[in-house]
Amino acid sequence: MCKLLNMKHKTYDSIISSKNCGNARNHEAEADVQTPKTNRRKYLTMVVIASNLSTFASGILLSWTSPVLPRLNTINDNNPFGRAVTPSEQSLISSLLPLGASFGPIFAGLLTDRIGRKKTLLYFTGITLLASFTTLIFTTSIEVYYVARFIAGIGAGNCFVVIPIYLAEISEAGIRGTVTSLFTTSLVTGSLFSYVMGPFVSLTTFNVMCAIFPALFILTFPFCPETPHYLISKNSIRKAHLLLSKLRNKTTENVEVEFKLIKDNVESDMKNKASVSVIVTSSRYRKAFFICLGLFTIQQFSGICAVLFYTADIFKASGSFINPNLSAIIIGTVQLIASLLTPIFVDKLGRKVLLLISASGMFLSELPLGLYYYLKENHHDVSFIGWLPISCLISYIITYIWGFGAVSWIMMGELFSAEVKAIASTMLTSYCWFLSFIVTSLFLNLLNLIGTAGVLWLFTACCFLAIFFTIFCIFETAGKTFQEIQDMLSK
């Protein structure tokens, strides 16, 4: 989900509790899992690359509509329907992805602890994404297009929850932040792939290219392991111990301390599972839930998904001298660079300051952009400011990613304790995707009703309100211990 597009390594660390166990010391078995020092972390690297193929494919989906919808808007050889799609059909093609994605976290919450992280990813991300892209290659029915997009959404939503868990659970503490941050990098790189390749090949060829990545994931991920944490939860102690040894490229004796810590935490988590009622009955969890609801509401109603899904159309309507496809590529590149730089600012500036900068930056970006469209729609000459749309959207993307795009997910991981984190995260992630569905489904209808300027000013108003929400409802969590955060929530 768009949004989901900027989940950062600190969020992942806080969502995942470390778990491990066992005292298996079989030297013969150790020899089977040792790797040469020259190949240190080679196995882990291959696992991370293979797993993130699903993330890359999910990223493609986030901007897939940008190069595709302009092809479907006209009658041409690339249009599989033989007619131009209507605005309502465009809305459904766009919005059914986030609607499906709102169900993905539910599948993830139900299945990751039952059948494992690996099978959940293979069945509900890899297979669903491949089925979706394959269907899009061959179908000539608009109704089947809808189904394919909805199924793709389930796969993407599942990926957004399970991949961060999987990456965090196979990584050692010293590199966990780096490994889990590759989720975001893979996601925005996949999004950039759509912008770069989509406009310049036929629609069929583009969908074939998209299908390659979930196919590669299905072919390679079966050779990847389950996580030690899940194995311990199923009492496969010796197998988990040997796997941790292989992932760390160390003997089982040398991973004993980490293994014991993981085991203790897994057992503790299994004893302290909570229900949804805890969020309702506990005042501090209600407050945390309210804060996160506010963050995700602002995140989506700032217009991020509308911008990502309709980038090319927005630029085409602007009449700017810059080619719409080139503009989309620029936006995708900026998105990638901004996501790579985000971790530098998160701890140095703090959460609240970044959110204030983000809300103010998005407000100051969308306000003049709305003015540009207002002038254009009222037949004023805007050729002398043809540079404004791309400049405003670059500014918007940067400030969104550095603030509400990343910090919302970080704070979700920081505000809830381990006993309710899984439940709260599932509910909030589904809520975020559902809001994305509402925004994308209404976007084109609102364009026809109040014009591009009116829609942008609605987003601007949301960003303006976000400034006050941040000032009065958000407290700083950077540098605070978990207990300090809980004490602040209890006040």
C-alpha positions in Angstrom: 0.0 0.0 0.0 1.4 2.9 -0.8 1.7 3.8 2.4 3.0 0.8 3.5 5.6 1.7 1.0 7.8 3.2 3.7 8.0 0.9 6.6 11.4 1.3 8.2 13.8 -0.9 10.0 13.0 0.4 13.4 9.4 -0.6 13.0 10.4 -4.1 12.1 12.7 -4.4 15.0 10.0 -3.4 17.4 7.3 -5.6 15.7 9.4 -8.7 16.0 10.4 -10.1 19.4 13.5 -12.2 19.4 12.9 -15.9 20.1 15.1 -19.0 20.3 15.9 -22.1 22.3 17.8 -25.4 22.7 21.0 -27.1 23.7 21.7 -29.2 20.6 25.4 -29.8 20.2 25.9 -32.4 17.4 29.4 -31.8 15.9 28.7 -33.9 12.9 25.5 -32.0 12.1 27.5 -28.7 12.6 29.9 -29.7 9.8 26.9 -29.9 7.4 25.8 -26.3 8.1 29.2 -24.5 8.3 30.3 -22.3 5.5 33.8 -21.0 4.7 34.8 -17.7 6.3 35.3 -16.3 2.8 31.6 -16.8 2.2 30.5 -15.1 5.4 26.7 -14.3 5.2 26.5 -15.6 1.7 23.7 -17.9 2.6 21.8 -15.1 4.4 22.3 -12.7 1.5 20.8 -15.2 -1.0 17.8 -15.8 1.3 17.3 -12.0 1.6 17.4 -11.5 -2.1 15.1 -14.4 -2.9 12.5 -13.3 -0.3 12.5 -9.7 -1.5 11.6 -10.8 -5.0 8.0 -10.8 -3.7 8.5 -7.3 -2.3 9.8 -6.1 -5.7 6.7 -7.5 -7.3 4.5 -5.8 -4.7 6.2 -2.5 -5.4 5.4 -2.9 -9.1 1.7 -3.1 -8.3 1.8 0.2 -6.4 2.6 2.2 -9.6 1.3 -0.3 -12.2 -1.7 1.8 -13.0 0.4 4.9 -13.9 1.6 3.5 -17.2 -1.4 1.2 -17.8 -4.4 3.4 -17.4 -3.4 5.8 -20.2 -3.4 2.8 -22.6 -6.8 1.7 -21.4 -8.2 5.2 -21.8 -8.1 5.1 -25.6 -8.7 2.6 -28.4 -5.4 1.2 -29.5 -3.5 -2.0 -30.2 -2.5 -2.2 -26.5 -6.0 -2.0 -25.2 -7.3 -5.6 -24.5 -10.9 -4.5 -24.3 -11.2 -2.9 -27.7 -12.8 0.2 -26.2 -11.8 3.0 -23.9 -12.6 2.3 -20.2 -14.9 4.6 -18.4 -13.8 6.7 -15.3 -15.7 4.3 -13.0 -13.9 1.3 -14.5 -10.6 3.1 -14.1 -11.4 3.7 -10.4 -12.2 0.1 -9.9 -9.1 -1.1 -11.6 -7.0 1.2 -9.3 -9.0 0.8 -6.1 -9.5 -3.0 -6.0 -5.8 -3.5 -5.3 -5.9 -1.7 -1.9 -9.2 -3.3 -1.2 -7.7 -6.7 -1.6 -4.7 -5.6 0.3 -6.9 -4.7 3.3 -7.6 -8.5 3.6 -3.9 -9.5 3.2 -2.9 -8.6 6.8 -5.8 -10.7 8.1 -4.5 -13.7 6.2 -1.1 -13.0 7.6 -2.3 -12.7 11.1 -4.2 -16.0 10.9 -1.5 -18.0 9.1 2.0 -17.0 10.0 1.9 -18.7 13.4 -0.1 -21.7 12.1 1.6 -22.7 8.8 4.7 -20.6 9.1 6.2 -17.5 7.5 7.6 -19.4 4.5 4.4 -21.1 3.4 2.3 -18.0 4.0 4.5 -16.0 1.7 4.7 -18.8 -0.9 0.9 -19.4 -1.0 -0.6 -16.0 -0.3 2.0 -13.7 -1.9 4.0 -15.6 -4.5 1.2 -17.7 -6.1 -1.4 -14.9 -5.8 0.9 -12.3 -7.5 1.8 -14.7 -10.3 -1.8 -15.7 -10.8 -2.8 -12.0 -11.0 -0.1 -11.0 -13.5 -0.7 -14.1 -15.6 -4.4 -13.4 -15.8 -3.7 -9.8 -16.8 -1.6 -11.1 -19.7 -4.4 -13.1 -21.3 -7.7 -11.6 -20.3 -9.9 -9.4 -22.5 -12.6 -9.0 -19.9 -12.8 -6.0 -17.6 -14.5 -8.1 -14.9 -11.5 -10.5 -14.9 -9.2 -7.5 -14.6 -11.1 -6.5 -11.5 -10.6 -10.0 -10.0 -6.9 -10.1 -10.9 -6.3 -6.7 -9.2 -8.2 -7.8 -6.1 -6.2 -11.0 -5.8 -2.9 -9.1 -6.4 -4.0 -6.8 -3.5 -4.3 -9.8 -1.2 -0.8 -10.9 -2.1 0.7 -7.4 -1.7 -1.0 -6.9 1.7 0.2 -10.2 2.9 3.7 -9.3 1.8 3.7 -6.0 3.7 3.1 -7.9 6.9 5.1 -11.1 6.6 8.3 -10.1 4.8 9.4 -7.6 7.5 8.7 -10.4 10.1 10.6 -12.9 8.1 13.6 -10.7 7.5 13.8 -9.6 11.1 13.7 -13.2 12.4 16.5 -14.5 10.2 18.8 -11.5 10.8 21.2 -11.0 13.7 20.9 -7.9 15.8 23.9 -6.1 14.3 22.6 -6.1 10.8 18.8 -6.4 11.4 18.2 -2.7 10.6 20.1 -3.0 7.3 18.4 -6.2 6.3 14.9 -5.1 7.1 15.3 -1.7 5.5 15.9 -3.7 2.2 12.1 -4.3 2.2 11.5 -0.6 1.6 14.3 -0.4 -0.9 12.9 -3.4 -2.9 9.4 -1.9 -2.7 10.3 1.5 -4.2 12.6 -0.1 -6.7 9.7 -2.2 -7.9 7.6 0.9 -8.1 10.3 2.6 -10.2 10.4 -0.4 -12.5 6.7 0.3 -13.5 7.5 3.9 -14.2 10.6 3.0 -16.3 9.4 0.0 -18.3 5.6 0.4 -18.5 5.3 3.3 -20.9 7.8 1.9 -23.4 6.6 -1.7 -24.1 3.2 -3.1 -25.0 0.8 -3.8 -22.3 1.1 -7.6 -22.8 4.9 -7.4 -22.7 4.8 -5.3 -19.5 2.6 -7.8 -17.7 4.9 -10.6 -18.8 7.8 -8.7 -17.4 5.9 -8.2 -14.2 5.1 -11.9 -13.9 8.8 -12.8 -14.1 9.4 -11.6 -10.5 6.8 -13.6 -8.6 7.7 -16.6 -10.8 11.4 -16.3 -9.7 10.2 -15.9 -6.1 8.2 -19.2 -6.4 11.2 -21.0 -7.9 13.8 -19.7 -5.4 12.0 -19.3 -2.1 11.3 -23.0 -1.5 15.1 -23.3 -1.0 15.0 -20.7 1.7 14.5 -21.8 5.3 11.7 -21.2 7.8 12.7 -18.8 10.6 14.3 -20.1 13.8 11.5 -18.4 15.8 8.7 -20.3 14.1 10.6 -23.6 14.4 11.1 -23.0 18.1 7.4 -22.2 18.5 6.7 -25.7 17.0 9.2 -27.3 19.3 11.7 -28.1 16.5 14.5 -27.1 18.8 17.4 -28.9 17.3 16.5 -27.9 13.7 16.1 -24.3 14.8 19.6 -24.4 16.5 21.3 -25.8 13.4 19.5 -23.3 11.2 20.6 -20.4 13.3 24.2 -21.7 13.1 23.9 -21.8 9.3 22.4 -18.3 9.1 25.2 -16.9 11.3 28.0 -19.0 9.7 29.1 -20.0 13.2 29.2 -23.2 15.2 26.2 -24.1 17.4 28.3 -23.3 20.5 28.9 -19.8 19.2 25.3 -19.0 18.7 24.2 -20.5 22.0 23.6 -17.1 23.7 21.5 -15.7 20.9 19.7 -19.0 20.6 18.8 -19.0 24.3 17.6 -15.4 24.1 15.4 -16.2 21.1 14.0 -19.3 22.8 13.1 -17.4 26.0 11.4 -14.6 24.1 9.4 -17.0 21.9 8.2 -18.9 25.0 7.3 -15.6 26.7 5.4 -14.4 23.7 3.4 -17.6 23.6 2.4 -17.2 27.2 1.4 -13.6 27.0 -0.9 -13.5 23.9 -3.7 -10.9 24.2 -7.1 -10.4 22.6 -8.7 -7.4 20.8 -10.5 -6.6 24.0 -7.3 -5.5 25.7 -7.0 -2.6 23.2 -10.5 -1.5 24.2 -10.2 -1.9 27.9 -6.7 -0.4 28.4 -6.6 3.4 28.4 -3.0 3.5 27.2 -3.6 1.1 24.4 -6.7 3.1 23.4 -4.6 6.2 23.3 -1.9 4.5 21.2 -4.5 3.1 18.9 -6.1 6.6 18.4 -2.7 8.1 17.6 -2.0 5.5 15.0 -5.5 5.9 13.5 -4.8 9.6 13.2 -1.4 9.0 11.6 -2.7 6.5 9.0 -5.8 8.7 8.2 -3.5 11.6 7.5 -1.1 9.4 5.5 -3.8 8.3 3.1 -5.9 11.5 2.9 -2.8 13.4 2.1 -3.3 11.8 -1.3 -0.2 9.6 -1.6 -2.0 6.7 -3.3 -3.8 9.0 -5.8 -0.4 10.5 -6.7 1.3 7.1 -7.1 -1.6 5.4 -9.0 -2.3 8.3 -11.3 1.1 9.9 -11.7 1.2 10.0 -15.5 -2.4 11.2 -15.8 -1.7 14.0 -13.3 1.2 15.2 -15.3 -0.7 14.9 -18.6 -3.5 17.0 -17.3 -1.0 19.6 -16.1 0.0 20.5 -19.7 3.5 20.8 -18.5 6.3 20.9 -21.1 7.8 17.8 -19.3 6.8 14.5 -20.8 4.3 12.7 -18.4 6.2 9.4 -18.6 9.5 11.2 -17.8 7.9 13.0 -15.0 6.7 9.7 -13.5 10.2 8.3 -13.8 11.6 11.3 -12.0 9.0 10.9 -9.2 9.9 7.2 -8.8 13.6 8.0 -8.6 13.0 10.7 -6.0 10.9 8.2 -4.0 13.8 5.7 -4.0 16.4 8.3 -3.0 14.2 9.7 -0.3 13.5 6.3 1.2 17.2 5.5 1.3 17.9 8.8 3.2 15.1 8.5 5.7 16.9 6.4 8.4 19.5 9.2 8.7 16.9 11.7 9.9 14.5 9.5 12.0 16.7 9.4 15.1 18.6 12.7 14.7 15.5 14.9 14.3 13.0 12.8 16.2 9.5 11.6 15.3 7.5 14.7 16.2 9.8 17.1 14.4 9.8 15.0 11.2 6.0 14.7 11.3 5.7 18.5 11.6 8.2 19.0 8.7 6.2 16.4 6.7 2.8 18.0 7.3 4.1 21.5 6.6 6.0 20.3 3.5 3.0 18.4 2.0 0.8 21.4 2.7 3.2 23.8 1.0 3.6 21.4 -1.9 0.0 20.7 -2.6 -1.3 24.3 -2.1 0.6 25.8 -5.1 0.0 22.7 -7.1 -3.7 23.1 -6.6 -3.4 26.8 -7.6 -1.6 25.8 -10.8 -4.5 23.5 -11.8 -7.0 26.1 -10.8 -5.4 28.6 -13.2 -5.2 26.1 -16.0 -8.8 24.9 -15.6 -9.9 28.5 -15.8 -8.0 29.0 -19.0 -5.2 31.1 -17.7 -1.8 30.9 -19.3 0.4 28.7 -17.1 3.2 27.9 -19.7 5.6 30.2 -17.8 5.3 28.0 -14.7 5.3 24.6 -16.5 8.0 23.5 -14.1 5.7 23.9 -11.1 3.9 20.5 -11.1 7.0 18.4 -11.1 8.7 20.6 -8.5 5.7 20.4 -6.2 5.3 16.7 -6.5 9.0 16.1 -5.9 8.7 18.2 -2.7 5.5 16.4 -1.7 7.1 12.9 -2.2 10.2 13.8 -0.2 8.3 15.3 2.7 5.7 12.5 2.7 8.3 9.8 2.8 10.5 11.4 5.5 7.5 12.0 7.8 4.1 10.3 7.6 5.2 7.7 5.1 7.9 6.3 7.5 7.2 7.6 11.0 3.6 6.3 11.1 4.9 2.7 10.8 7.7 3.4 13.3 5.4 4.7 15.9 3.0 1.8 15.4 5.9 -0.4 16.4 6.9 1.7 19.4 3.5 2.5 21.0 2.3 -1.1 21.6 3.8 -3.7 23.8 4.6 -7.2 22.5 1.4 -8.8 23.9 -0.9 -6.6 21.7 1.5 -5.6 18.9 0.5 -8.4 16.4 -3.3 -7.7 16.9 -2.9 -3.9 16.7 -0.6 -4.1 13.7 -3.0 -6.3 11.8 -5.9 -4.0 12.5 -4.1 -0.8 11.6 -2.5 -2.2 8.5 -5.9 -3.3 7.2 -7.3 0.1 8.1 -4.6 1.8 6.2 -5.2 -0.2 3.1 -8.9 0.3 3.3 -8.5 4.1 3.5 -6.3 3.7 0.4 -9.2 1.9 -1.3 -11.5 4.8 -0.5 -9.2 7.5 -1.7 -8.3 5.8 -5.0 -11.9 4.7 -5.7 -13.2 8.3 -5.2 -10.3 10.1 -6.9 -11.5 10.1 -10.5 -15.1 10.9 -9.5 -14.0 13.8 -7.4 -11.9 15.0 -10.4 -15.0 15.2 -12.5 -17.0 16.8 -9.7 -14.7 19.5 -8.3 -11.7 19.4 -10.7 -8.0 18.6 -10.1 -7.5 21.8 -8.1 -10.4 21.0 -5.8 -9.1 17.5 -5.1 -5.6 18.8 -4.4 -7.0 21.4 -2.0 -8.9 18.7 -0.2 -5.6 16.9 0.3 -4.0 20.3 1.3 -6.7 20.8 4.0 -5.9 17.3 5.4 -2.2 18.2 5.6 -3.1 21.5 7.3 -5.0 19.7 10.0 -2.1 17.3 10.3 0.0 20.1 11.6 -2.3 20.6 14.6 -2.7 16.9 15.1 1.0 16.5 15.4 1.4 19.5 17.8 -1.3 18.5 20.2 -1.6 14.7 19.9 1.9 13.4 19.2 4.6 13.0 21.8 8.3 12.3 21.1 9.3 8.6 21.3 12.9 8.8 19.9 15.4 7.8 22.5 12.7 6.7 24.9 12.7 3.2 26.5 9.6 1.1 26.1 8.6 1.7 29.7 9.0 5.4 29.3 6.7 5.4 26.3 4.1 3.3 28.2 4.3 5.7 31.1 3.7 8.7 28.8 0.7 6.9 27.3 -0.7 6.2 30.8 -0.8 10.0 31.7 
